[in-house]
C-alpha cells in the first residue's frame, strides 16, 4: 500500500496541468450613410449618395499559459452589390487577423502573422476600425517588458504580390517593406512613447530596374492625466524619399481635456501638418503624411483630409474643440473644426479652408449591442473648392446610423495534463 501511494505521488509530480481557453465571437455592423459632400465637395449637378455597408466578422481564439492563436475572417460589402438570388457573392471572405503568439517569458513575447498594429493615440499606427474593412499588417513583432512601466516593441514586414522565382515589381498599393521600433515609459499617470518607423515603397515608374524608396517617420508622444485635466501632445518628423522627391516634413499636435463633472467634458486642441506650396517650384516634398493612422478619428468626421486623400498636398492646420456628455449607457458630443492650409493653395486664395461641425451620439443597449448615429456639415471656402473641386455653395453634409452587434458565441477553459 505504501509503495502504491509513493508511486502515485511520483506520477502526480511528473505531470503539470495547463489551462487551455477557446473563444469564438461574431461582429455584425451594418451602417447607413447619406453622403452629400462626404470626403469632397459635391459638384453642383450631382446628386447625393445613400448606401448601407456591412461588416460581418467571425473571430476565433485559442490561448494557454504561453501560446495564443487568433483567426478572424470577414466579409465587407454594400447591401445590393450582389443579386438576392445569387450564384456567387461579391463580398468574398478575407482574412483580417491570423497570428500566432508565443510568450517566452512574462517579459518577452513574439507574434507572427496578420495582426493589428495600434500604438498611442493611433495617429501614425492604428486599427482604422471605423472603416468596415479596418487595417491589419502581415508582420513579425517582438515585445519586451523589462519592467512594469517599460515596454519596447520592434516589428518588421516584407511584402510580395505572389510566389515567384524571379524578382517582379510590387504593384499592390502598399509598402514593400516596413520596420519600426517603439519604446514606452509610464511614470505616475504620465506616459512617454518614442517611435522610429521606416517604410519602403517601390517606385514603379523606374524601369527596367526596380527601385525602392525609403521614408522615415520619427517622433515622440506624451500623454498625461492630472485629476480632471488630461490630454496628450505629440511631434513627428519625416525624411527620406517618396515618388522621386526628397521628403522634409513635420507634424505637431496637442489635445487638452477638462472634466467639468462626471458627465460633462470640455476639450480643445490643434494639429499642424507641414505642406508643399501648390505654385511652388521646389523639388522637395514638405507634406507630412500620417501613414497608417486612424485618420477618421481626426480632422473632422467627413474625412476631407488624409483618409485616402490630401496626400502630398498643402498640409493642414486644424483647430478643434469638443463638448461631450456621457452616462453609463449614452454618450453625445459636438466637435467644431476650423481648417486652414499650412502651405499656399494659390496666389488668389487665402489659407482658411472652412469649418466642419460634427455631432455624434451612441447608446449601448446591452454589452453586445450598440447604436450609433451622427451628423456633420462642412462650410467650405473658395480655397477648399480649389483643392477639392465641386461646389462649396450648396449644403455639404453627411449623416449616418450604425448598429453594432458583437456577441460572444462561447468561451470555455479546459485543463490538460502535460508531461514537462
C-alpha positions in Angstrom: 0.0 0.0 0.0 2.8 2.4 0.9 4.6 1.6 -2.4 1.3 2.3 -4.3 0.9 5.7 -2.6 4.5 6.5 -3.3 4.2 5.6 -7.0 1.0 7.7 -7.3 2.8 10.7 -5.8 5.7 10.4 -8.2 3.2 10.3 -11.2 1.5 13.5 -9.9 4.8 15.4 -9.6 5.9 14.2 -13.1 2.9 15.9 -14.8 1.8 19.5 -14.8 -1.6 21.0 -15.7 -2.1 23.7 -18.3 -5.3 25.7 -18.8 -6.5 26.0 -22.4 -9.0 28.6 -23.4 -11.1 28.5 -26.5 -13.2 31.6 -27.6 -15.4 32.5 -30.5 -17.3 35.7 -31.3 -19.2 37.5 -34.1 -19.4 41.1 -35.2 -22.1 42.3 -37.5 -22.0 46.0 -38.2 -24.5 47.5 -40.8 -24.2 51.2 -41.4 -26.4 53.5 -43.4 -24.8 56.7 -44.8 -26.2 59.8 -46.6 -23.3 61.3 -48.4 -23.9 64.9 -49.6 -20.4 66.2 -49.7 -18.6 63.4 -47.9 -14.7 63.4 -48.4 -15.1 66.1 -51.1 -17.4 68.9 -52.1 -20.4 67.6 -54.1 -20.5 69.1 -57.6 -23.4 71.3 -58.5 -25.0 68.9 -60.9 -24.5 65.7 -58.8 -27.0 64.0 -56.5 -26.0 62.8 -53.0 -25.4 59.1 -52.4 -27.2 56.8 -50.0 -25.9 53.3 -49.1 -25.7 50.6 -46.4 -22.4 49.0 -45.9 -21.8 46.0 -43.6 -19.0 44.2 -41.8 -19.6 40.6 -41.0 -16.7 39.1 -38.9 -16.0 35.8 -37.2 -13.4 35.8 -34.5 -11.8 32.6 -33.2 -9.1 32.4 -30.5 -7.0 29.9 -28.5 -4.8 30.5 -25.6 -2.8 28.8 -22.9 0.0 29.8 -20.5 2.4 30.6 -23.3 0.7 30.3 -26.6 -2.0 32.4 -28.3 -3.6 32.0 -31.7 -6.1 34.3 -33.3 -8.0 33.9 -36.5 -10.5 36.4 -37.8 -12.3 36.4 -41.2 -14.7 39.0 -42.5 -17.0 39.8 -45.4 -17.2 43.5 -46.3 -19.7 44.8 -48.8 -22.6 47.1 -49.6 -26.2 45.9 -49.5 -27.3 45.1 -53.0 -23.9 44.6 -54.6 -24.9 41.0 -55.4 -28.4 39.9 -56.5 -30.8 38.4 -53.9 -30.7 35.1 -55.7 -27.0 34.7 -56.1 -24.8 32.1 -57.7 -21.8 33.9 -56.3 -21.2 36.7 -53.8 -19.1 39.8 -54.4 -18.4 40.0 -50.7 -15.9 37.3 -50.6 -14.3 36.3 -47.2 -11.0 37.8 -46.4 -8.6 37.3 -43.5 -8.4 40.2 -41.1 -6.2 38.6 -38.4 -4.3 35.4 -38.4 -1.4 35.2 -36.0 0.4 33.1 -33.5 1.9 34.5 -30.3 4.4 32.8 -28.0 5.4 34.1 -24.6 9.0 33.0 -24.0 8.6 34.6 -20.5 6.3 37.1 -18.8 8.6 39.8 -20.1 9.3 38.7 -23.7 6.9 37.6 -26.5 6.8 37.0 -30.2 3.8 37.5 -32.5 3.9 36.5 -36.2 1.2 36.8 -38.9 -1.5 39.2 -39.9 -2.2 41.5 -37.0 -3.3 44.9 -35.9 -0.6 47.4 -35.1 -2.1 50.1 -32.9 0.0 52.5 -30.8 -0.5 55.5 -28.6 -3.5 57.6 -29.9 -3.3 55.8 -33.3 -2.1 58.9 -35.1 0.7 57.1 -37.0 -0.2 53.4 -36.4 -3.8 52.4 -35.8 -6.5 49.8 -36.5 -8.8 52.2 -38.5 -11.8 50.4 -37.0 -14.3 52.9 -38.4 -13.6 51.6 -41.9 -15.6 48.4 -42.3 -12.5 46.6 -43.6 -10.2 48.0 -40.8 -6.4 47.7 -41.1 -4.0 44.9 -40.3 -0.4 44.1 -41.3 1.4 40.9 -42.3 4.3 41.3 -39.8 6.5 39.8 -37.2 6.6 41.5 -33.8 8.8 41.2 -30.7 7.7 42.8 -27.5 9.9 43.2 -24.4 8.7 44.4 -21.0 11.9 44.7 -18.9 9.9 46.3 -16.0 6.3 47.0 -15.2 6.3 50.5 -16.6 8.6 49.9 -19.6 7.8 48.3 -23.0 9.9 48.0 -26.1 8.4 46.7 -29.4 10.2 46.0 -32.7 8.4 44.8 -35.9 9.2 44.0 -39.5 7.2 43.2 -42.6 8.2 42.2 -46.1 5.5 42.0 -48.9 5.2 40.3 -52.2 2.3 40.2 -54.6 2.7 36.5 -55.4 5.0 33.5 -55.3 7.6 33.9 -58.0 11.1 32.6 -58.9 12.4 35.9 -60.0 12.0 39.5 -58.7 9.0 41.2 -60.1 7.5 44.7 -59.3 5.3 45.0 -56.3 2.2 46.7 -57.8 -0.2 46.5 -54.8 -0.9 49.9 -53.2 1.0 49.3 -50.0 4.6 49.3 -48.8 7.1 46.8 -50.0 8.8 46.5 -46.5 8.4 48.1 -43.2 10.3 48.2 -39.9 9.6 50.1 -36.6 10.8 50.4 -33.1 8.6 51.8 -30.3 9.5 52.4 -26.7 7.0 53.4 -24.0 7.5 54.5 -20.4 4.9 55.2 -17.8 5.6 57.3 -14.7 2.9 58.4 -12.3 0.0 58.8 -14.8 2.4 60.2 -17.4 3.3 58.3 -20.5 6.1 58.8 -23.0 6.4 57.0 -26.3 9.2 57.2 -28.9 8.7 55.9 -32.4 11.1 55.2 -35.3 9.3 53.9 -38.4 10.9 53.0 -41.8 8.8 52.2 -44.8 10.0 51.1 -48.2 7.9 51.8 -51.3 8.7 50.5 -54.8 8.8 53.3 -57.4 7.0 51.5 -60.3 7.9 54.4 -62.7 11.5 53.3 -62.7 12.0 50.7 -65.5 13.5 48.3 -66.2 15.1 48.4 -62.7 13.0 48.0 -59.5 13.9 50.8 -57.1 12.7 51.0 -53.5 12.4 54.4 -51.9 12.5 54.7 -48.1 10.6 57.1 -45.9 11.5 57.6 -42.2 9.0 58.8 -39.6 10.2 59.5 -36.1 8.9 61.3 -33.1 7.5 61.3 -29.5 4.1 61.1 -28.0 3.3 62.3 -24.4 0.1 61.5 -22.5 -0.7 63.0 -19.1 -3.5 62.7 -16.6 -3.8 65.0 -13.6 -7.2 64.6 -12.0 -9.8 66.3 -14.1 -7.2 67.6 -16.5 -5.8 65.2 -19.1 -4.5 65.2 -22.7 -1.7 64.5 -25.0 1.0 66.2 -27.1 3.0 64.8 -30.0 5.6 65.8 -32.5 6.9 63.8 -35.5 9.2 64.4 -38.4 9.6 62.7 -41.8 12.6 62.3 -44.1 13.7 60.1 -46.9 12.3 59.8 -50.4 8.9 59.3 -51.9 7.7 59.4 -55.5 11.1 60.5 -56.7 11.3 63.6 -54.3 13.2 64.2 -51.1 10.9 64.5 -48.1 11.4 67.0 -45.3 8.1 67.3 -43.3 6.9 67.6 -39.7 3.8 67.3 -37.6 2.7 68.7 -34.2 -0.5 68.0 -32.3 -2.0 68.8 -28.9 -5.2 67.8 -27.2 -6.3 69.2 -23.8 -9.4 68.0 -22.0 -11.1 69.0 -18.7 -13.8 67.0 -16.9 -16.4 69.6 -15.8 -18.2 66.8 -13.9 -18.6 63.1 -14.0 -20.8 63.6 -17.1 -19.6 66.7 -18.9 -16.2 67.1 -20.5 -14.6 70.0 -22.5 -11.8 69.7 -25.0 -9.6 71.9 -27.1 -6.7 71.0 -29.4 -4.9 71.6 -32.6 -2.9 69.8 -35.3 -0.3 71.1 -37.8 0.8 69.1 -40.8 3.5 70.8 -42.9 2.7 71.1 -46.6 4.0 71.9 -50.0 3.1 75.1 -51.9 0.9 74.3 -54.9 2.5 77.0 -57.0 6.0 76.4 -55.7 8.9 75.1 -57.8 10.7 73.2 -55.1 11.9 69.7 -55.9 11.4 68.6 -52.3 8.2 67.4 -50.7 7.3 69.2 -47.4 4.0 67.4 -46.9 3.6 65.2 -43.8 1.6 62.0 -44.2 0.2 60.2 -41.1 0.7 56.9 -42.9 -1.2 54.1 -41.1 -3.1 56.2 -38.6 -6.8 56.0 -37.7 -7.3 59.2 -39.7 -11.1 59.2 -39.5 -10.8 60.0 -35.8 -9.0 63.2 -36.5 -9.5 66.4 -38.7 -13.3 66.1 -38.9 -15.5 63.0 -39.4 -16.4 63.9 -43.0 -12.9 62.6 -44.0 -11.8 65.6 -46.1 -8.2 65.2 -45.0 -5.8 62.2 -45.0 -8.4 59.5 -45.4 -7.3 58.2 -48.8 -6.8 61.8 -49.9 -4.9 65.1 -49.3 -1.6 63.3 -49.6 1.5 65.3 -50.7 -0.5 68.5 -50.7 -0.7 71.8 -48.9 -0.8 70.3 -45.4 -3.3 71.3 -42.7 -3.9 73.4 -39.6 -6.8 72.1 -37.6 -8.0 74.0 -34.6 -10.8 72.0 -32.9 -12.9 71.8 -29.8 -15.2 69.3 -28.2 -18.0 69.2 -25.7 -19.3 65.8 -24.6 -21.8 64.3 -22.2 -21.9 60.7 -21.1 -23.8 58.4 -18.8 -23.3 54.6 -18.2 -25.1 53.8 -21.5 -25.2 57.1 -23.6 -22.6 59.4 -25.0 -23.2 62.6 -27.0 -20.6 65.1 -28.3 -20.3 68.1 -30.6 -16.9 68.9 -32.2 -16.2 72.0 -34.4 -13.1 72.1 -36.6 -11.6 75.1 -38.2 -9.3 74.2 -41.1 -6.5 76.1 -42.8 -3.8 75.1 -45.2 -0.2 75.0 -44.0 1.2 76.0 -47.4 -0.1 78.2 -50.2 -3.1 77.0 -52.1 -2.5 79.7 -54.7 -2.0 83.4 -55.1 -5.7 84.1 -55.3 -6.7 82.1 -52.3 -6.5 82.6 -48.5 -5.3 79.8 -46.2 -8.7 79.4 -44.5 -10.4 76.3 -45.9 -13.6 76.0 -43.9 -15.4 74.9 -40.8 -16.9 71.5 -40.1 -19.3 70.7 -37.3 -19.7 67.1 -36.1 -22.5 65.8 -33.9 -22.2 62.2 -32.7 -24.3 60.0 -30.3 -24.0 56.5 -29.1 -26.3 54.3 -27.0 -25.3 51.0 -25.5 -28.5 48.8 -25.5 -26.6 46.0 -23.8 -23.0 44.8 -23.6 -23.0 43.3 -27.1 -25.4 45.7 -29.0 -24.7 49.4 -29.6 -26.5 52.1 -31.7 -24.5 55.0 -33.1 -25.5 58.0 -35.2 -24.0 61.2 -36.4 -24.5 64.3 -38.5 -21.7 66.5 -39.9 -21.8 69.7 -42.1 -19.0 71.4 -43.9 -18.9 75.1 -44.6 -16.2 75.3 -47.3 -14.4 78.3 -48.8 -13.1 79.1 -52.3 -9.7 77.7 -51.2 -11.3 74.3 -50.3 -13.1 74.3 -53.6 -9.8 74.9 -55.4 -8.3 71.9 -53.5 -11.2 69.5 -53.8 -13.2 70.6 -56.8 -17.0 70.6 -56.5 -19.2 73.4 -55.4 -19.0 75.0 -52.0 -22.2 76.9 -52.1 -24.9 74.1 -51.7 -25.3 72.4 -48.4 -22.5 69.9 -47.8 -23.4 67.4 -45.2 -23.2 63.7 -44.1 -25.4 61.6 -41.8 -25.1 58.0 -40.6 -26.7 55.4 -38.4 -24.8 52.2 -37.4 -25.8 49.1 -35.4 -23.0 47.1 -33.9 -23.7 43.5 -32.8 -20.8 41.8 -31.1 -22.0 38.7 -29.3 -19.5 36.2 -27.8 -20.6 32.7 -29.0 -18.6 30.8 -26.4 -15.7 30.9 -24.1 -14.5 27.9 -22.1 -11.4 26.7 -20.4 -10.2 23.1 -20.0 -7.3 21.7 -18.1 -5.0 19.2 -19.7 -2.2 17.2 -18.0 1.1 17.6 -19.9 4.4 16.0 -19.3 7.0 18.7 -18.8 
